[in-house]
Amino acid sequence: MGILAWIIIGALAGWIASKFMDTDASMGAFANIVVGIVGAMIGGFIMNMLGGVGITGFNLWSLLVSVIGSVILLWILRMFKNR
């Protein structure tokens, strides 16, 4: 997957996850992209550990895995922020 595809998937996944976790007001476009890309790595790692398929390219499955990883990342960040 090319860098442009990572940025697009990252932006979409970060934005969807921030809407789901209600952090959209405090995040900008760059933060959504970073959260989405790091979330894709987390989601891919978790899916591989469970025996599934992680990020496979520019498709709906990769977006879903990225959103799951992004939600997990935002949840972890929220836990540290509340301390």
HELIX and SHEET records of a PDB file:
HELIX    1   1 ILE A    3  PHE A   20  1                                  18    
HELIX    2   2 ASP A   24  SER A   26  5                                   3    
HELIX    3   3 ALA A   29  MET A   49  1                                  21    
HELIX    4   4 LEU A   60  LYS A   81  1                                  22    
END                                                                             
